[in-house]
Amino acid sequence: MLLTERSVSLGIPAARLPAAPHAGSLPVTAAPYRTRLPGMSRWDAANVPGQAGRTFVVTGANGGLGAATVRALVAAGAAVILACRNVAKGEYVAAALGERAQVRRLDLADLASVREFADSVSQVDVLINNAGVMALPLRRTADGFEMQFGTNHLGHFALTGLLLDKISDRVVTVSSGAHRMGELDLDDLNWERRKYRRWAAYGQAKLANLMFAYELQRRLTAAGSPKLSVAAHPGYAATELQSHTESIQDMVMALGNRLLAQSAEMGALPSLFAATEKVEPGAYYGPNGRMGLHGYPGRSGSSAAAKDERVARELWELSEKLTGVTYTFGG
Ligand SMILES: NC(=O)c1ccc[n+]([C@@H]2O[C@H](COP(=O)([O-])OP(=O)(O)OC[C@H]3O[C@@H](n4cnc5c(N)ncnc54)[C@H](OP(=O)(O)O)[C@@H]3O)[C@@H](O)[C@H]2O)c1
């Protein structure tokens, strides 16, 4: 069922008027991690332009950055489909947001669930590929993929391909500063021949997210499509992401979250900026503070590996083979 924004707003601030047009594309400088944007350096959720009449799909929306993203979008007047594996947690988030927030089941670690979810969506303006898992012990998805690569990259790759014709505006894919420690092993993307290393697997998955976002934009442009593909990362935000190692590392990271991380609301800002502002095709946004870990949204740099177009093409072809989802760029 198609969501509309015309429904009742329960305790949500009235939809804002669209913001003044953005001052233009954000400049990229030689800064390796971020760019400070004059006049934009304190862009926050209150700056989200009015989104009345627009529909968003946000994956992993039942907690952490996803929930913060949804709250800000609904407050700006959007209708949002919370695409969640744990529907009960999603309903808890949605309950405070009124009828413009709707929960639907999506398990990115199961391609049958991805297809079922995509079939349930009739039209969407913006897809935010936000869900993710980090540094798990070796696990496999329902389709046999390594869990981090399968959930973070392949699930979103399949979802985006299945929805693309129904998306009117753009796709935002959430990567991470950890993409810099990632290496893609195209001969063993699913860790079947290598000894599994959980952090290397996370780096590979987040590198794949970013390469996918860049390659999607190249393919949209080549097809003459006005649709956009944009990437974002939250820097370092205290969420549940850091609690699934099933080891002492969870305790260490819980302490880090308390002492060093920014809030989920701050971490969601680059995604919100990428999803709602006038952005440059294929751009990558992250916090503008030191090392790109904290702060307000700005342009973010990425590793040389992320920009390797030959590898990105191969990753794309392998992802189509593994998921059975072939992209069409008709719409
Ligand atoms: N927090 C940070 O500092 C940080 C830094 C860099 C990048 N990121 C990225 O930011 C994104 C959001 O993470 P977060 O920090 O908000 O973590 P989080 O609080 O753990 O949220 C992750 C979300 O992903 C969902 N998810 C996990 N596996 C799923 C699956 N198979 N199908 C559907 N949904 C699934 C989780 O749902 P369940 O409740 O069902 O588990 C949860 O809603 C991730 O892509 C992460 O890599 C985060």
PDBQT file of the ligand as one rigid body, heavy atoms in Angstrom, charges set to zero:
ROOT
HETATM    1  N1  LIG A 401      27.274   3.584  14.771  1.00  0.00    +0.000 N 
HETATM    2  C1  LIG A 401      28.405   3.895  14.152  1.00  0.00    +0.000 C 
HETATM    3  O1  LIG A 401      29.341   4.457  14.746  1.00  0.00    +0.000 OA
HETATM    4  C2  LIG A 401      28.555   3.590  12.702  1.00  0.00    +0.000 A 
HETATM    5  C3  LIG A 401      29.773   3.942  12.086  1.00  0.00    +0.000 A 
HETATM    6  C4  LIG A 401      29.920   3.726  10.715  1.00  0.00    +0.000 A 
HETATM    7  C5  LIG A 401      28.888   3.162   9.991  1.00  0.00    +0.000 A 
HETATM    8  N2  LIG A 401      27.729   2.792  10.611  1.00  0.00    +0.000 N 
HETATM    9  C6  LIG A 401      26.671   2.188   9.794  1.00  0.00    +0.000 C 
HETATM   10  O2  LIG A 401      25.428   2.769  10.125  1.00  0.00    +0.000 OA
HETATM   11  C7  LIG A 401      24.369   1.864   9.810  1.00  0.00    +0.000 C 
HETATM   12  C8  LIG A 401      23.379   1.809  10.967  1.00  0.00    +0.000 C 
HETATM   13  O3  LIG A 401      24.008   1.237  12.087  1.00  0.00    +0.000 OA
HETATM   14  P1  LIG A 401      23.688   1.660  13.594  1.00  0.00    +0.000 P 
HETATM   15  O4  LIG A 401      24.911   2.265  14.126  1.00  0.00    +0.000 OA
HETATM   16  O5  LIG A 401      22.408   2.372  13.674  1.00  0.00    +0.000 OA
HETATM   17  O6  LIG A 401      23.558   0.196  14.263  1.00  0.00    +0.000 OA
HETATM   18  P2  LIG A 401      22.365  -0.512  15.026  1.00  0.00    +0.000 P 
HETATM   19  O7  LIG A 401      21.845   0.317  16.119  1.00  0.00    +0.000 OA
HETATM   20  O8  LIG A 401      22.904  -1.879  15.378  1.00  0.00    +0.000 OA
HETATM   21  O9  LIG A 401      21.250  -0.645  13.904  1.00  0.00    +0.000 OA
HETATM   22  C9  LIG A 401      21.419  -1.536  12.836  1.00  0.00    +0.000 C 
HETATM   23  C10 LIG A 401      20.079  -1.800  12.220  1.00  0.00    +0.000 C 
HETATM   24  O10 LIG A 401      20.256  -2.754  11.172  1.00  0.00    +0.000 OA
HETATM   25  C11 LIG A 401      19.262  -3.751  11.329  1.00  0.00    +0.000 C 
HETATM   26  N3  LIG A 401      19.619  -5.022  10.725  1.00  0.00    +0.000 N 
HETATM   27  C12 LIG A 401      20.641  -5.835  11.031  1.00  0.00    +0.000 A 
HETATM   28  N4  LIG A 401      20.576  -6.941  10.301  1.00  0.00    +0.000 NA
HETATM   29  C13 LIG A 401      19.477  -6.835   9.517  1.00  0.00    +0.000 A 
HETATM   30  C14 LIG A 401      18.863  -7.671   8.563  1.00  0.00    +0.000 A 
HETATM   31  N5  LIG A 401      19.342  -8.888   8.267  1.00  0.00    +0.000 N 
HETATM   32  N6  LIG A 401      17.762  -7.237   7.932  1.00  0.00    +0.000 NA
HETATM   33  C15 LIG A 401      17.230  -6.031   8.227  1.00  0.00    +0.000 A 
HETATM   34  N7  LIG A 401      17.747  -5.207   9.144  1.00  0.00    +0.000 NA
HETATM   35  C16 LIG A 401      18.874  -5.619   9.778  1.00  0.00    +0.000 A 
HETATM   36  C17 LIG A 401      19.078  -3.882  12.821  1.00  0.00    +0.000 C 
HETATM   37  O11 LIG A 401      17.854  -4.531  13.092  1.00  0.00    +0.000 OA
HETATM   38  P3  LIG A 401      17.649  -5.619  14.283  1.00  0.00    +0.000 P 
HETATM   39  O12 LIG A 401      17.016  -4.878  15.418  1.00  0.00    +0.000 OA
HETATM   40  O13 LIG A 401      16.734  -6.635  13.705  1.00  0.00    +0.000 OA
HETATM   41  O14 LIG A 401      18.993  -6.166  14.628  1.00  0.00    +0.000 OA
HETATM   42  C18 LIG A 401      19.086  -2.416  13.212  1.00  0.00    +0.000 C 
HETATM   43  O15 LIG A 401      17.840  -1.831  12.987  1.00  0.00    +0.000 OA
HETATM   44  C19 LIG A 401      25.057   0.524   9.500  1.00  0.00    +0.000 C 
HETATM   45  O16 LIG A 401      25.095   0.374   8.098  1.00  0.00    +0.000 OA
HETATM   46  C20 LIG A 401      26.461   0.707  10.034  1.00  0.00    +0.000 C 
HETATM   47  O17 LIG A 401      27.418  -0.065   9.343  1.00  0.00    +0.000 OA
HETATM   48  C21 LIG A 401      27.549   2.999  11.956  1.00  0.00    +0.000 A 
ENDROOT
TORSDOF 0
